[in-house]
Amino acid sequence: MGLAGCELTPRERELLPLVGPAGVVLFRRNVSSENQLRALMHSIRSLVPDAIFAADHEGGNVSALAAAIGAPPSALALGIADDPMLTQRVFAETGRRLRDLGVTLLLGPVADVVVTQNPVLSTRAFGTDAAAVTRHVRAALAGLASAGLASCVKHWPGHGRVAVDSHLGAASLDVELDALLTRELPPFAAAIEDATEAIMVAHLSVPAMDSQALATVSPVVVEQWLRERLGFDGLVITDALEMRGFGETPVVSALAAGCDLMLFASPIEAAQPGIEALADSLRQPIHDERHAMARTRITRFVGRPVPPSNLVPDAAVYPEARRQGAVALWFEDSQAVKWPPASADARPRWGLIDAASGDRLLRPPRAEEDLNTALGGATPTTSLLLEALEKHLGAAAVQPVLLPPPGSGSAAQSAPFAPPEGVDGWIVASLRPWDDDEAQAHFAPLLAASCRWIALLGDLSLQTRVPPDVSLLLVPGATVEDAQLLGELLTGQVSLEPRGRWGD
């Protein structure tokens, strides 16, 4: 279950012992500081003593508990660095911090193998190659295990080449079975071999496995494939059941298909009707066997022996991994900028296009009409990245351009951007890929102006639109920490070896 805020409401205090959920999933809305979060969790434990505490704290911008324990680097940064030992250290440190808080289960790592322009995952995944993703999933699990923290690998059977965000609509992984076996499934198979405690099922149609039912409610996808063929006997967790990709399917169908935990991300008061319907369904004898099996797995998970962790804090690993994941590209036969383009004493004239801040004001993603309303029909009110950039770069040469998140239906409708002359370089921040209309309206004008360099924060897919005579700096994350790193890189406070010829 989800909760409304940073402390329990009176109604939540009534509902938690009455409903008796297996656990609570913690989101950004539940966290303002470490001490506050500890107090909230203590309050929950007093009402549900064996509660599982889960959190989407994958890294990068999906780091729900960042206000308490900081945000790890994004999975894509680790994939670009491609050092499994570094990945293991990052997840060991993340596991240590989470376990120290009392968190039971990390809803991660992401095991999806992505295409280059994935509107759902972007920097949340380790990369586009199944073997590389498998390496890093294994390293992540080893790190979490060393900290004694349980993992939930997601999103089975693979969300990496699905263009539709299942938060917002029906999504389908429509590929041949051979493609699934060689691309989507290997990271999950490796995670099962390495004893992940849980796997999250995506709200996807997967015709190659089951042409009739959504994966979440498909005994074929869950029982026959995940449990029988791959041999997984841990917890199977649904993705959030309020997501539009799940539709109006009866919630109890997920239990009947083999899922053990039903995830309601909404605050418990808002989700109460769905919970009550589920409780009524569970009383039907037809579900007794599945209900008993799910309870057995949950009880086994809660009571599993957790070895002591002797890890010492490794505070340096997060900034180290961010640096390793940053990339500078330049064309050696041109006059393009070689990094860094400025020094701390000679700051560049720079501009910012921020299409990332709106995303963080709108998590989880909403339907287009809700998104436009929440943004006041146009833009977020402030850039969450600007202060961190200005700390290192000085004031921007022009007023920052604030855009709604790409894919929201609003970005392309905003007035096309006309960049002024005399700006050395542009910083473009986004958590999702830009479509053609959005790029034409807001990114193409930068290329037509006389800028010498472009820095991408977060989603990196715009790099394919940059000609070779413009230097590129890629930082695969759009947290405040990523913005700070970018400022240090642009002023030479942190060194970065260029990757040579643009496009290599």
C-alpha positions in Angstrom: 0.0 0.0 0.0 0.9 3.6 -0.5 0.5 6.4 2.0 -0.5 10.0 1.6 2.3 12.0 3.1 5.2 12.4 5.5 3.1 11.3 8.6 0.1 9.0 9.0 -3.3 10.6 8.7 -5.9 9.7 11.3 -7.7 7.6 8.7 -4.5 5.7 7.8 -4.0 4.9 11.5 -7.5 3.3 11.4 -7.1 1.5 8.1 -3.6 0.0 8.4 -4.4 -2.5 11.2 -7.8 -3.1 9.8 -6.6 -3.9 6.3 -3.4 -5.6 7.5 -1.3 -5.0 4.3 1.8 -7.1 3.7 3.7 -3.9 3.5 4.0 -0.2 2.5 5.7 1.2 -0.5 7.4 4.5 0.1 7.4 7.4 -2.4 8.9 10.9 -2.7 5.7 12.2 -1.1 6.5 10.3 2.1 10.0 11.7 2.6 11.3 15.1 3.7 14.3 14.0 5.8 16.0 10.9 7.3 14.6 11.6 10.8 11.1 12.2 9.5 11.2 8.9 7.5 12.4 6.9 10.5 9.6 8.3 12.6 7.0 7.5 9.8 8.3 3.9 9.6 8.2 3.5 13.4 4.6 4.6 13.3 3.8 2.1 10.7 5.5 -0.7 12.5 3.5 0.0 15.6 0.4 -0.8 13.6 1.7 -3.5 11.2 4.6 -5.1 13.0 5.8 -7.3 10.2 5.4 -4.8 7.4 7.6 -5.1 4.4 9.0 -1.6 3.5 9.6 -1.3 -0.2 10.9 1.7 -2.3 11.5 2.6 -5.9 15.1 3.7 -5.2 16.7 2.5 -8.4 19.1 5.4 -8.9 19.0 8.6 -10.9 15.7 10.3 -11.0 13.8 7.3 -9.7 15.2 7.6 -6.2 12.2 7.8 -4.0 14.1 8.3 -0.7 16.7 10.8 -2.0 15.6 13.4 0.5 16.7 11.0 3.3 19.7 9.1 1.9 20.7 10.8 -1.4 20.2 9.6 -5.0 22.5 6.9 -6.5 23.7 7.5 -10.1 21.4 6.3 -12.8 21.6 2.8 -14.2 22.6 4.2 -17.6 25.6 5.9 -16.1 26.7 2.5 -14.7 26.0 0.9 -18.0 28.1 3.5 -19.9 31.0 3.1 -17.4 30.6 -0.7 -17.9 32.5 -1.6 -14.8 30.6 -4.4 -13.0 32.7 -3.9 -9.8 31.7 -0.2 -9.8 28.0 -1.3 -10.2 28.4 -3.7 -7.3 29.9 -1.0 -5.1 27.1 1.4 -5.9 24.3 -1.1 -5.1 26.2 -2.2 -2.0 26.2 1.4 -0.8 22.6 1.9 -1.7 21.7 -1.4 0.1 23.6 -0.3 3.1 21.8 3.0 3.3 18.4 1.4 2.8 18.9 -1.3 5.3 20.1 1.1 7.9 16.8 3.0 7.5 14.8 -0.2 7.9 13.8 -0.7 4.3 13.2 -4.3 3.5 12.9 -4.5 -0.3 14.4 -2.4 -3.1 12.1 -2.3 -6.1 15.1 -2.7 -8.4 17.3 -3.2 -10.3 15.8 -2.7 -13.7 16.5 -5.7 -15.9 14.9 -4.3 -19.1 17.0 -4.2 -22.2 16.1 -0.9 -23.8 15.9 0.6 -27.3 17.7 3.9 -27.6 14.6 6.0 -27.4 12.4 4.5 -24.6 9.9 6.9 -23.2 9.3 4.8 -20.1 12.8 3.8 -19.0 15.4 6.0 -20.6 18.2 6.3 -18.0 16.6 3.8 -15.7 18.1 0.8 -17.6 21.7 -0.3 -17.9 21.7 -0.3 -21.7 20.7 -1.7 -25.1 22.7 -5.0 -25.1 21.3 -8.1 -23.3 24.7 -9.4 -22.3 25.8 -6.0 -20.8 22.5 -5.6 -18.9 22.9 -9.1 -17.6 26.4 -8.3 -16.3 25.2 -5.3 -14.4 22.0 -6.9 -13.0 24.2 -9.6 -11.6 26.6 -7.0 -10.2 23.7 -5.1 -8.7 22.3 -8.2 -7.0 25.7 -9.0 -5.6 26.0 -5.6 -4.1 22.6 -5.7 -2.5 23.2 -9.2 -1.1 26.4 -8.0 0.5 24.3 -5.3 2.3 21.7 -7.9 3.3 18.9 -6.1 1.3 16.3 -7.9 -0.8 15.9 -7.1 -4.4 12.9 -7.0 -6.8 14.0 -7.3 -10.4 11.7 -5.6 -12.9 9.8 -5.4 -15.3 9.1 -9.0 -16.3 9.1 -10.1 -19.1 10.7 -6.9 -20.4 9.6 -3.3 -21.0 12.6 -2.2 -22.9 11.3 -1.9 -26.4 7.7 -1.0 -25.6 6.9 2.5 -26.7 3.7 3.0 -24.7 4.0 4.0 -21.0 1.9 1.5 -19.2 1.1 4.2 -16.6 -0.9 5.9 -19.3 -2.3 3.2 -21.6 -2.3 -0.3 -22.9 1.2 -1.5 -23.8 2.3 -4.5 -25.9 5.6 -6.3 -26.3 4.8 -7.7 -29.8 8.0 -9.6 -30.9 8.7 -13.1 -31.9 9.5 -15.7 -29.2 13.1 -16.1 -30.5 13.6 -12.3 -29.9 12.3 -12.6 -26.4 14.6 -15.5 -25.6 17.7 -13.7 -26.8 17.0 -10.2 -25.7 14.4 -9.7 -23.0 14.7 -12.9 -20.9 18.5 -13.4 -20.2 18.8 -10.7 -17.5 15.8 -12.2 -15.7 17.1 -15.7 -15.9 20.5 -14.6 -14.5 18.7 -12.7 -11.7 16.9 -15.9 -10.8 20.1 -17.9 -10.8 21.6 -15.2 -8.5 18.7 -15.6 -6.1 16.7 -12.4 -6.4 14.0 -12.4 -3.8 11.3 -10.9 -5.9 10.3 -10.1 -9.5 7.8 -7.4 -10.6 5.5 -8.1 -13.5 4.8 -5.4 -16.0 1.3 -4.6 -17.4 2.1 -5.7 -20.9 0.5 -7.8 -23.5 3.1 -10.4 -24.7 1.5 -12.3 -27.6 4.5 -14.6 -28.0 3.8 -16.0 -24.6 0.0 -15.5 -24.2 -2.1 -14.0 -26.9 -5.2 -13.7 -24.6 -4.2 -12.1 -21.3 -2.1 -9.3 -19.9 1.1 -10.5 -18.4 0.0 -9.5 -14.9 -3.1 -11.7 -15.0 -1.6 -14.5 -17.2 -0.9 -17.9 -15.7 1.1 -18.7 -18.8 3.4 -15.7 -18.3 3.7 -16.0 -14.5 3.3 -19.7 -13.7 4.4 -21.5 -16.8 7.2 -19.2 -17.9 8.5 -17.5 -14.7 8.0 -20.3 -12.2 8.1 -23.5 -14.2 10.5 -22.7 -17.1 12.8 -20.3 -15.2 12.4 -21.9 -11.8 11.6 -18.8 -9.8 10.0 -19.5 -6.4 10.3 -16.1 -4.8 7.7 -13.3 -4.5 6.0 -12.1 -7.7 4.8 -8.6 -7.4 2.4 -6.7 -9.7 3.3 -3.2 -10.9 0.9 -0.6 -9.5 -2.6 -1.7 -10.1 -3.9 1.9 -10.6 -1.9 2.2 -13.8 -4.0 2.6 -16.9 -2.2 -0.2 -18.6 -3.9 -2.6 -16.1 -7.3 -1.3 -17.1 -10.5 -2.5 -15.5 -9.3 -6.1 -15.0 -10.4 -7.5 -11.6 -7.5 -7.2 -9.2 -8.0 -10.8 -7.9 -7.1 -12.0 -11.4 -3.4 -11.2 -10.7 -3.6 -13.5 -7.6 -5.2 -16.2 -9.7 -2.4 -15.9 -12.3 0.3 -16.5 -9.7 1.2 -13.1 -8.3 1.8 -13.0 -4.6 1.7 -9.3 -3.8 -0.7 -6.7 -5.3 0.8 -3.2 -5.4 -1.4 -0.2 -4.8 0.7 2.9 -5.2 -2.1 5.3 -4.3 -2.6 6.4 -0.7 -4.5 3.7 1.1 -7.6 5.9 1.5 -7.9 6.5 -2.2 -7.3 2.8 -3.0 -9.7 1.5 -0.3 -12.5 0.4 -2.7 -10.1 -1.7 -4.7 -8.7 -3.2 -1.5 -12.2 -4.0 -0.2 -13.1 -5.7 -3.5 -9.9 -7.7 -3.4 -10.6 -8.8 0.2 -14.1 -9.9 -0.7 -12.8 -11.9 -3.7 -10.2 -13.6 -1.5 -13.0 -15.0 0.7 -14.2 -17.1 -2.2 -13.1 -20.7 -1.9 -12.0 -20.8 -5.6 -8.9 -18.7 -4.5 -8.1 -20.5 -1.3 -5.1 -22.5 -2.8 -3.5 -19.5 -4.5 -4.2 -17.3 -1.4 -2.5 -19.9 0.8 0.5 -20.1 -1.5 0.9 -16.4 -1.7 0.8 -16.1 2.1 3.4 -18.9 2.4 5.8 -17.0 0.2 5.2 -13.7 2.0 5.7 -15.4 5.4 8.9 -17.1 4.1 10.2 -13.8 2.8 9.5 -11.9 6.1 11.0 -14.6 8.2 14.1 -15.3 6.0 17.4 -15.1 7.8 19.2 -11.8 7.0 22.9 -12.1 7.4 24.8 -9.3 9.2 26.3 -6.7 7.0 29.8 -5.5 7.8 29.9 -2.9 5.0 31.5 0.4 5.8 30.2 3.6 4.2 31.4 4.2 0.7 30.3 7.8 0.2 32.8 8.3 -2.7 31.2 5.7 -5.0 28.2 7.8 -6.1 30.2 10.8 -7.5 32.8 8.4 -8.9 30.1 6.5 -10.8 28.6 9.7 -12.1 31.9 10.8 -13.4 32.6 7.4 -15.0 29.2 7.5 -16.7 29.7 11.0 -18.3 30.9 11.2 -21.9 32.5 13.9 -23.9 32.4 13.6 -27.7 34.2 15.8 -30.2 35.1 15.7 -33.8 38.9 15.6 -34.1 39.1 17.1 -37.6 37.0 20.2 -36.8 37.2 23.3 -34.7 34.7 21.9 -32.2 35.3 22.5 -28.5 37.6 20.1 -26.7 36.5 19.6 -23.1 36.3 21.5 -20.9 35.2 24.6 -22.9 35.9 27.0 -20.0 37.6 27.4 -16.7 36.3 28.4 -13.3 37.8 31.8 -14.0 36.3 32.1 -17.5 32.8 30.8 -17.3 31.0 30.0 -20.5 27.9 31.9 -21.8 25.3 29.2 -21.4 21.6 28.7 -21.7 19.3 26.0 -20.3 16.3 24.2 -21.7 14.7 22.3 -18.9 12.2 19.7 -19.8 13.0 17.5 -16.8 11.8 19.6 -13.8 8.1 19.1 -14.8 8.6 15.3 -14.6 9.6 15.5 -11.0 6.6 17.6 -10.2 4.4 14.9 -11.8 5.4 11.5 -10.5 3.9 9.1 -11.2 3.1 10.1 -14.8 -0.5 11.1 -15.4 -2.8 11.2 -18.4 -2.3 14.0 -20.8 -5.3 16.1 -19.6 -4.2 15.7 -16.0 -0.6 16.6 -16.9 -1.7 19.8 -18.7 -3.8 20.9 -15.7 -1.0 20.2 -13.3 1.4 22.3 -15.3 -1.1 25.2 -15.6 -1.5 24.4 -19.3 2.1 25.3 -20.1 5.2 24.9 -18.0 6.4 24.1 -14.5 7.0 27.2 -12.4 10.7 26.7 -11.8 13.8 24.8 -12.8 14.9 22.4 -10.1 18.3 22.2 -11.8 19.1 25.9 -12.2 20.6 26.7 -8.8 23.0 23.8 -9.0 24.2 24.9 -12.4 24.6 28.5 -11.5 26.7 27.6 -8.5 29.5 26.5 -10.9 28.7 28.4 -14.1 27.4 31.7 -12.9 24.2 33.2 -14.1 22.8 31.9 -17.4 23.3 34.2 -20.4 19.6 34.0 -21.2 16.4 33.3 -19.3 16.0 29.5 -18.8 13.4 27.9 -21.1 11.0 25.7 -19.1 9.1 23.0 -20.9 6.6 20.3 -19.9 8.0 16.7 -20.1 8.5 15.4 -23.6 5.6 13.1 -24.7 3.1 15.0 -22.5 1.4 16.6 -25.5 2.3 20.1 -24.4 5.9 20.5 -25.2 5.4 20.6 -29.0 2.5 23.0 -28.6 4.6 25.6 -26.7 5.9 28.5 -28.7 8.9 27.5 -30.8 12.2 28.6 -29.3 14.3 31.3 -30.9 17.8 31.1 -29.3 19.7 34.4 -29.1 23.2 34.7 -30.7 26.3 34.8 -28.6 25.6 31.8 -26.4 28.6 29.5 -26.2 26.6 26.4 -25.4 23.3 25.0 -24.4 22.3 22.6 -21.6 19.2 20.5 -22.4 17.6 18.5 -19.6 15.0 15.8 -20.1 14.0 12.5 -18.5 12.3 11.2 -21.7 13.1 11.2 -25.4 11.8 14.1 -27.5 9.6 13.2 -30.5 10.2 14.8 -33.9 7.7 17.7 -33.4 9.2 18.5 -30.0 12.8 18.4 -31.3 11.9 20.5 -34.3 10.3 23.1 -32.1 12.8 23.4 -29.3 16.1 21.6 -30.2 16.6 22.2 -33.9 16.9 26.0 -33.3 19.9 25.4 -31.1 21.7 23.7 -33.9 20.9 26.5 -36.3 22.4 29.0 -33.9 26.1 29.5 -33.5 26.6 27.4 -30.3 29.8 25.5 -30.0 28.7 22.8 -27.6 25.6 21.1 -26.2 25.3 19.2 -22.9 22.5 16.7 -22.4 21.3 16.0 -18.9 19.2 12.9 -18.4 17.9 11.3 -21.5 20.6 11.2 -24.2 18.7 10.3 -27.3 19.0 13.9 -28.7 22.6 13.1 -29.4 21.7 11.5 -32.7 20.4 14.9 -33.9 23.7 16.8 -33.2 26.0 17.3 -36.2 29.7 16.4 -35.8 30.9 20.0 -35.7 29.2 20.6 -32.3 30.8 19.0 -29.3 28.7 17.0 -26.9 28.8 16.4 -23.2 26.5 13.6 -22.0 25.5 13.2 -18.4 22.9 10.3 -18.0 20.9 11.7 -15.2 19.0 14.9 -14.3 19.2 15.0 -10.5 20.7 18.0 -8.8 23.8 15.9 -8.2 24.1 15.4 -12.0 23.7 19.1 -12.6 26.5 19.8 -10.1 28.7 17.3 -11.9 27.9 19.0 -15.2 28.9 22.4 -13.8 32.2 21.0 -12.6 32.9 19.3 -15.9 32.2 22.5 -17.9 34.5 24.6 -15.8 37.3 22.0 -15.6 36.9 21.4 -11.8 36.4 17.7 -12.6 38.4 16.3 -15.5 36.9 14.0 -18.2 38.8 12.3 -20.9 37.0 12.9 -24.3 35.9 9.7 -26.1 37.6 10.9 -29.3 35.9 11.3 -32.6 32.2 12.2 -32.4 30.1 9.1 -32.9 32.7 6.5 -31.8 
